[in-house]
Amino acid sequence: MGRKIAVITDVHGNSSALRAVIHDIESELDVEHIYCLGDMDLIHA
């Protein structure tokens, strides 16, 4: 079977949602790589 990857995008400063998603990725999905496609405006997080 191929590698498992996760793709995240459009976070728009929602750091609490980002933390929850990363936690799920790390703990449940056995993902090898996380790719971000953009829109990571975390300046005000």
Backbone bond lengths (Angstrom), bond angles and torsions (degrees), N, CA, C in turn:
res aa  C-N    CA-C-N  psi(-1)  N-CA   C-N-CA  omega(-1)  CA-C   N-CA-C  phi
1 M - - - 1.457 - - 1.531 108.36 -
2 G 1.313 117.89 152.96 1.459 123.25 -177.81 1.512 113.00 -75.64
3 R 1.322 113.78 176.41 1.463 120.67 178.22 1.518 110.53 -69.94
4 K 1.311 115.24 149.12 1.460 120.62 174.00 1.515 108.24 -96.52
5 I 1.329 115.91 130.13 1.460 121.61 176.84 1.518 108.72 -127.21
6 A 1.327 115.24 159.60 1.460 121.58 173.09 1.521 107.45 -123.13
7 V 1.312 115.81 142.43 1.459 122.09 178.28 1.517 107.82 -122.78
8 I 1.351 115.27 125.20 1.461 119.71 176.30 1.519 108.50 -120.68
9 T 1.321 115.35 151.38 1.454 120.93 179.39 1.527 109.63 -161.80
10 D 1.295 116.77 165.19 1.465 123.43 174.52 1.523 113.89 56.76
11 V 1.316 116.37 47.31 1.461 120.60 179.16 1.527 110.34 -72.39
12 H 1.300 118.12 -40.29 1.464 124.73 175.56 1.528 113.67 51.34
13 G 1.334 116.48 41.84 1.459 120.58 174.12 1.512 115.22 82.23
14 N 1.316 119.16 4.87 1.458 121.50 179.96 1.527 108.78 -86.31
15 S 1.327 115.37 77.95 1.460 120.10 -173.80 1.528 113.00 -66.59
16 S 1.317 118.12 -32.66 1.471 118.96 179.21 1.528 110.93 -67.15
17 A 1.317 117.73 -38.93 1.467 120.43 176.67 1.524 110.64 -68.08
18 L 1.329 116.90 -39.44 1.456 120.62 178.11 1.529 110.99 -61.57
19 R 1.329 116.74 -44.46 1.470 119.97 177.90 1.529 111.01 -60.62
20 A 1.322 117.29 -40.98 1.466 120.78 179.58 1.527 111.47 -64.49
21 V 1.309 116.71 -42.54 1.464 120.98 179.63 1.528 110.36 -65.51
22 I 1.322 117.03 -45.28 1.463 119.75 179.53 1.525 110.56 -63.93
23 H 1.312 117.22 -38.51 1.468 120.20 176.54 1.524 110.29 -60.15
24 D 1.319 117.45 -46.60 1.466 120.90 178.79 1.526 111.31 -61.54
25 I 1.317 115.94 -43.47 1.468 119.89 179.72 1.526 110.22 -60.64
26 E 1.312 117.16 -46.66 1.463 121.19 -176.47 1.525 112.76 -71.33
27 S 1.304 118.46 -32.70 1.464 120.25 -172.28 1.526 114.47 -97.10
28 E 1.314 118.87 -23.89 1.458 119.28 -171.02 1.522 115.68 -121.26
29 L 1.299 118.25 -24.03 1.459 118.71 -167.01 1.526 115.16 -106.33
30 D 1.316 119.01 -4.09 1.464 121.94 179.24 1.532 111.87 51.85
31 V 1.333 114.98 46.62 1.464 122.19 -177.22 1.526 109.84 -84.46
32 E 1.329 116.56 135.76 1.459 121.58 179.39 1.523 112.72 -84.84
33 H 1.326 117.99 -35.40 1.462 122.09 -176.62 1.524 109.57 -140.93
34 I 1.347 115.27 145.30 1.463 122.11 173.60 1.519 107.25 -115.90
35 Y 1.325 116.08 126.54 1.463 121.65 178.54 1.521 108.83 -113.44
36 C 1.325 115.31 137.13 1.456 121.02 176.66 1.523 108.26 -109.77
37 L 1.309 116.57 127.63 1.458 121.96 -178.60 1.520 112.93 -94.17
38 G 1.321 117.84 0.35 1.452 119.57 174.24 1.508 114.34 126.60
39 D 1.327 114.82 -173.64 1.472 124.28 -178.63 1.533 111.68 56.35
40 M 1.331 115.14 57.91 1.460 121.52 -177.86 1.532 110.80 -109.78
41 D 1.292 119.20 43.13 1.464 122.91 -177.89 1.521 109.91 -66.87
42 L 1.337 116.86 91.68 1.459 122.11 -178.42 1.522 112.17 -108.43
43 I 1.307 117.75 18.50 1.467 121.81 -176.99 1.531 111.51 -58.80
44 H 1.307 117.62 -38.88 1.456 121.62 -175.52 1.524 112.43 -99.73
45 A 1.316 117.14 12.57 1.482 120.57 -177.34 1.507 111.12 -78.85
